[in-house]
Amino acid sequence: MNKLLATLIAGLFATSVYAQTAPAVQSTGTTTATGMSASGTTATGDADADKDIAKADQKEAKEVAKQDEKINKASTKASEKKAKAQAKADKKIADAQEKVAKADPEDQAKASAKAEKKIADAHYDAQKTMIKADEKAQKKIVDANADKAKAQAKANEKRAEAVAEAHKDAAK
């Protein structure tokens, strides 16, 4: 349980860090001091720089989409594992209850005690499997969010280089 909690906290932390590093975009439609427009694109007036910026934006969008796909896949896989674990536990519980119902009246107490143990084991196994599935999914989600943040940082670097190059060319 502690591992799951730590993983969930780490995922929350990574998500908040990613959200804090996201570029702030103005909603006025005007360009900012760096040439960034409200739509998130940068217009420098230099065709080569604009082309480099568009290329960086495209690479970033592609990487973000790829990582979002990984996140969705990890979440789906975890949900499927959890559903299978619950179904398996439900089957074990039903089998244990059926044995109690079929037991002779004098063996009912003994069968009931065995069933309680089997039910407890089934719940434990299901919870353990669900925790592992969540933990694995959270690790993948944290990694994907980190990759998205790296892609964003790389795109920001390329944009800044292109803007700087455009300003340098304009100063000539």
Secondary structure, DSSP 8 states (H G I E B T S, - for coil): -HHHHHHHHHHHHHHHHHHHHS----SSSS--TTSB-TTS-B--S-HHHHHHHHHHHHHHHHHHHHHHHHHHHHHHHHHHHHHHHHHHHHHHHHHHHHHHHHS-GGGHHHHHHHHHHHHHHHHHHHHHHHHHHHHHHHHHHHHHHHHHHHHHHHHHHHHHHHHHHHHHHHH-
